[in-house]
Every structure is written in C-alpha cells, then in structure tokens.
C-alpha cells in the first residue's frame, strides 16, 4: 500500500537552527508534492504563524492542510477554515495562567491568533517577534475575554521542570502539559496533542494509520510519533521523542532530515 502522507513538526525538525528551510528540503518537498503526496506541518505554533512557512514551500493551496497549536486546531491552509478546534474554557485558562504567575517565568496566553501577556519583558518581545503574531499587554490576565487555546511558560529549563513538578498534580485532568522546546512549556486542553490533531485530519482525508509517516524532535511530538504508521525522530531529538519513534535518524534538522526521509520512504 505504501505511505501517502507526511506529518512533520516544524521547529527543530523541518527548519534548521536558523529557522530556515534548507535548499535540499525545499527541493525534496517540491518533488514530494509533484508526486501527489500530502504534506502537513504539525506544530505548536498558531496557524497564523505557520502561514509564513507554508507559503515558502507551496502549501497555501486547495487541498492542503495544517495542524496548529499542538493539535488544538486543524485547518485548510488556503481558506483558513477550521476543520477541528479544541479550546479551553476562559475560566480554566485564566486559572492556569494566574497560577503560573507564582513562578519565575514569562507567562503568555494564546487567545484566538493573539498573544497576551501581563508584562512586556525582553523575553516576551523576542518570543512575539519569533511567532510573528500580534500581541497585547494587559494589567491583569482576568481582563482576557473569550476562549483560550493554550497558556505558555517561557523560562530556564530547570525552573520549568520545577514548575511541572509543582503544578502537574493540581492540574491533572484539567489540562495537558508538554515541552515544545527546552525553554517553552505548554498548557492546553486535556485532550490536545499532535497525535489527536493528526488523526482527526487523517480520518477526514481517508488515510489509514499505516499510510502515515510522522517526524518530530520534542516532547510535544510524542503522541504524533506513537500514532503514526511510521514515527521518525530526527538526530537532535529529546529522549522522549526517540523512545516514542519507530526510527531515530542519524541526520538532524541541520542535516536535511526531512529531505532524507522523503527520499527514503516516499520517492525511492
């Protein structure tokens, strides 16, 4: 039957350390799409942040899709129509955000396609620029209205790990917690994960599990790697991603790992 669709993480997997697509990855994607395969970026970023990258590799087109916010939103790249959405109740998101303010980290709320913080720190400004998203500073998080997609803590890894130890027991069943990088800790709905978002789209498009390849490198990729017919961790992956994957490549995100996978498992 063979593989028909590739779900790939973006940062640390598809992009190099300069947050760029290598020429080899671009060329592989062109051949991949021309051959009729489906490519889906599956990221912790928002759909609005992903658009910048989707444009570069020809994914803003009819019949192309994306998975954003670690699986909370599945959408059409051209129309931005949501096929699936899993947000938190406002009160739940605010309780989480306010709890996290007790720790030494920058706390950011994602509401819609906007970043919200209670402090305009250098860390927040750098993160805002990284995401390319509009941002709002509020005096108090309780001013935030509407549904909340996720809450993000930005800080030193050891301090974020201490945060998890403290709050995870209190938030069990209320939200899901995962690292999307060493310095980014994410809190979303209890059922939100990339694996769920991936399978929602796969079911919508009629793909069977054994037709799916997934690639990733971080803790937020674990469920996606487990759910896919073939889960591939890149060489720079964290231990949890390596353990979840069927295969760990010797090539990193700086060594055209996506190009290698496309050529080996789809175009060979």
N, C-alpha and C positions, 0 to 999 in steps of 0.2 A: 504493500500500500504506500509506504514512504511518508516522510514528513512534508507537511504542507504550509505550516505557519510557524513563524519565529516571534516569540515574545521576548524582548530584551530590555533589561534595565538600561538607563542612560548613563548617569554619572558613575565613574569607576568601572564601567563595563564597555559601553559603546563609545563614550567620549574618552579622550586621553587626559592626562593630568593638566592640560591647558584648557580643558573644556571645549575641545575641538574634535571634529571627525577627521580621522586620517584619510589621506587620499585613497589608500588601499580599502578602507571601509566604505568609502563613497562608491568606489568602482564596483565592489562586491554587491552593494545594495542595488546599484543600477542593473546589474546582470540578474540579480535575485528577483527584482520586480518585473523585469522584462520576461523572465521565465514563468511568470504567473503566480508566484508565491505571495503570501501575505506577511507583511512585517508590521509589528505593533510595538511601539515604545511603551513600556510599563514602568512608571516612575512614581516616586514620592512627590515630584513637582506637580504644580497645578496645570490644567490644560492650557491656560494662557501662557505659562512659562514654556511649555513644551512646543508651542507653535513656532517659536523661533528656530528650533532644531528640526522640526518636521519639514519646514519649508526647504531646508538645505539639502534634504535627501529625497525630495519628491513625494512626501507623504500627505500633502494637503491636496487631496483629490477624491473624487467619488469612489466609494467602496473601500476607503481607508479609515482606520480607527485608532484610538489611543486609550490607554488606561492611566488615569491620573490619581494623585493623592493616595498612593499605595493601594489602589483598587477601589477606592470610595466612589470614583466616577469613571464610567465607560462612555465614550463619546465618538461621534463622527468627526473626523478632522476638518472636513470642508465646511459643514453646516454648524458645527459645534453643538449639535443636538445630543442631549444626554440619553443614552440607552439604559443607564442604570445609575442610581445615586444613593449613597448611604451616608447621611449626615447625622450629627449629634443634636439632641435637644439643646436649646440655648442654655438652659439652667445647668445641664450636665457639663457642657463645655466650659462654662464660666466657673463652676465649682473646681474643675480640674486646673484651669489657668490660675485661679486665685490661690489654690493650694500650692502650686509650684512656685509662686512668688516668694515663698518662705525659704527658697534655696538660692544658692549663688549661681545664677544662670539668667540668660535673656529669654523671656517668655514671649512667644508670638502666637496669636490666634489667626487662623485662616477662616474667613467668613466670605463666602462667595469666591471671587477671584482677587480678594484684597487681603493684605497683611495688616494686622492691628497689634500695636504694642503700647505699653504704658510708659515706655522710656525710649528716647531717641539716642541710643548709645552708638558708639563706633561699630560695635558688633552688629547691631540691628541694621545700620546703614549699609554695611558690607553685605549682609545677607539680602537685604532689599535689592541691591544692585545685582547680586548674583541671580536672583529669581526673575528680575525684570518685571516685577509686579508693582501696582500702585500700593501705597502704604498710608496708614492713618495712625496718629498718636492720640490716645485718649487719656484723660486724667485718671480714669478708673475702668477696669475691664467690665464692670457692671453696666457701663454705658453701651456696650455692644448689643445690638439687636439682630434678630434673625438667626437662622441655623448656623452651626459651626461645623466645619468639615474636619479640622484637626487642630490640636494645640502642639506647639513645638517648643522644646527647650534647647537652647544653644549654649554650650559651655565646655569646660575641660572634661575629658572622658572619665577620669576618676570621680569627679564630682557628680556627673550624670549617673554613673553606676551607683553611687551612694543614694541618689535621688530614687532610682528604681527600687533599691532595697527597702527604702522607707515607704514609698507610696504604693508599690505594686499590691501588697496585701489589702490595702484600703480600697483600691480601685478594681479589684478582681470582679469580673462580670459586668463592670460599668464601662470599661474601655479596653482597647488593645494597646500594648506598648511595644515599640521596637526601635532599634537604632537604624538610621538610614546612612549614617557615617559615624566616625569616632566622636564628632562634636555635635551631632544632631540626634535628639531623642524625640520620638513622635508618639502622640496620644490621639487615638481615633476611636470610632465606634468599635464595640467588642467583636463584630463580625468582619471588620475591614482588614483585608490583607490582599497582596498582589495575586495570590493563588485564586482567591474568590473572584476578583475582577477579571482575571484571565479566563476562568471557566465560564463566567457569565457571557463574555464575548464569544468564546469558542462555541458555546451552545447556541447562541444567536446566529452564528455563521455556519453552523452544522459541522464543525470539526470534532473528530473523536480524539480522545486523550492521546492515543498512540500516534497521532498526526502532529502533535505539538512539541516544539522544542522551546525551552526557556533558558535564558542566560542571566546571570547576576553575580554580585560580589559581596552583598551586605546582609545584615540580619533581616531587613525588610524584604529580601528576595527569597527567604527560606521556603515559605509556603508555595510560591510560584515554582521553585525548583523541584519541590516534592510532588506537586500536582501534575507537572508536565510528563509527557511520554518519555522525553529525554531532558534531564536537567543538567545544565553545564555551568560550572563555576569557573571563573577566569583565575589566572595565577595569583592575582593580588587579592583574592577573596579572604574574608574573615573565616575562622574555623567553622562557625555555624553554617555558613553557605557551602563550604566544602563538604561538610557532613550531610547536608540535605541533597546535594547534587549526585547524579549518577557518574559524572565525569568531572575532573578538575583539569583544565588545560595547563600546559606549560607556558602558554602565552598570556600576557597581562593586557590590560586596557591600553597600555602604551606600546603594545606589540601586535596590534591589529587582530585582537582575539575574535571579534565579530566576523571579520573577513575570513579568518581561518575556519570558523565554524560553518559559515555559509558555503564555502567551497567544499568542505569535507562532507557535510551532511545533507546538502541540498543540490549542489551543482556538479558533484562528482559523477 
